Amino acid sequence: MCGFLGYHRATLAPQCEGLTDEELWQQPMPPSTLSGQQRGSARRAGRFMADRVRAHQVVPEAPVVVERTPQQYTERVQEMLDAYGAFTLTVDELIAEGDRVYARWTQNGRHVGAVGHYPPTGAQVTAVTSAVYRVEVGLIVEYWIQIDRQGITAQLQQAATEH
């Protein structure tokens, strides 16, 4: 758990500066924002993730479980930066109990790179995502993530029509 909180401390440093793990654990965290330009936080994934993490992509039509290394996770974050540029990520909710941590966030960016078959439009895109992380010995070992793919697709379709 301390590792997971450390990850959030590293990425949300302005809101967490000076707080101990115990203070982070006891205090509800208000929504907070970080910038996708903080590329260094993605490179630190190895400090907060196990060598192999089971990543459950929760989609009703075709659930998938993949194993990701911290390097692969960093590459995925880079793909997001390439697609959405200097996005902001607002943590709307963060709840921890036992070995599980639930996080819900809103991500806002600009469609600056290809996403699927949609060429860049420059339009603003908002995604709402939630995940449950399982933590062992301070490292993320497994997570279940749900992304509002239909909402993203609708925004990309509208942007393509208007572009």
N, C-alpha and C positions, 0 to 999 in steps of 0.2 A: 504494500500500500504506500509506503514512504516513497518508493521509486516512482509510482504513478503520480503522487502529489508533487514530487520533484520535477517530473516532466511538465506538469501544469505550472509549477513555479517558474521553470525556465522559459516557457512560452508566454506566460502571462506575468512576467517579472514586474511591470509597473504596478499592478494591482496587488502583488504578493510580497513586495520587497519588505524584508525585515520580519516576516512571519515565520514561525517555526512549523515543523510538521504537525505538532500537537495543535497549534492555533489554526492551521489550515483544516485539520480534521474536525475541530469543534465549531468553527464558524461557517455558517452558510455562505457560499460564495455568490455575490451578485453577478448578473451578467457582465461579461468582460470581453474585450475585443483584442485580437492580435492581428498583425498584418502578415500576409503571405510573403512579404518581402523579407521576413525573418527566416531566411533560408537556413541559417545555422541551426535553428531548432529542429529542422528535419534531419540534419546530419547527426544530431545527438540521439537518434532513435535507438541506437545500440545500448545506451545507458539505461533505457527504460523498457526495452523489449527483450524477451528471451531470444536465444539463437534461432529458434524456429517458433513461429506463432501461427496457431490455427485461426484463420480468418473466415468466418461464416458470412457469406453474402446473402442476406435474407431477402429473397424475392419470391413471391408466390408461385410464379410460373416455372422457375428453374433454380431452386436454391443450390448454391455452390459452396464448397469448403475448399479453400486453398491454404497452403502453407507459405508464409512469408518470412523472409529474413529481415533484419533491420535495414540492410542495403536495399532490398526490394521495396520496402515501405518508403524509404527515402526517395527512390526512383518514382514511386507512385505520387508522392507529394510534388516532385518536380513536374510530373505530367499535369498535375492540377495547376501549378504555377504557369506552365506553358499554355494551358487552355484558358485560364481565367485571369492571368496577370497578377497584379498586386491586390489579391483578394483580401477581404477582412473575414475573420471567423469570430463570431460572437458565441461564447459559451452561455447558453440560456439556462441550463440546469446541470448540476453535477451532484450526484448522490452516491455515497459509498456505504456498503454493508457487507461485513464478512470479507470474502475474497472477490466481491463483485463491485464494479464501479459503473454507474449509468451516467452517460453524458448525452446531452442534446444541444446541437448548435445550429446556427444559421450562418451560411457562408454567402458573401456577396462579392461578385467580381465582374469583370468585363469579358465578353466572348472575344478573346484576342488570338486564339489558336483553334485549329480544327477540333471539333468534338463529334466523333462518329463521322457521319457524312455531311455534317454542317460546316461549311467554311466560316472563317471568322467574320463577325458582323460588327463588333465593337459594342453590341448591346449589353446592358446590365443583366446579369443572371443571378438569381437567388436560389439557393438550395437549402433545404431543411433536412438534417440528418440526425440520427440517434444511434448510439452504440452501447453495448454492455461489454465491459472488459473484465476478464478473469485474471487476477493477479496472484502470483506465487513468489515468495521470497523477494518482494519488491519489484518484480518484473511482469510485464504483460505477457501472458502465455496463450491467450485465446480471446477472441472477440466476435461479437455478433453485430453486424452493422446494417442499418436500413437507411436508404437514401430515397428521397422523393424523386425518383427517376421520371415519373409522368409529368411532374411540375417542371422539371428541367427541360424535358422534351417539348412541352407546350411553349415555353419561353423561347427556345431555339427555333421552333417552327414559326412563331410570330415574328421573331427578329429576321429570319430568312425571307419571309413574305414582305416585310417592310423595307428590307435592305435593297 
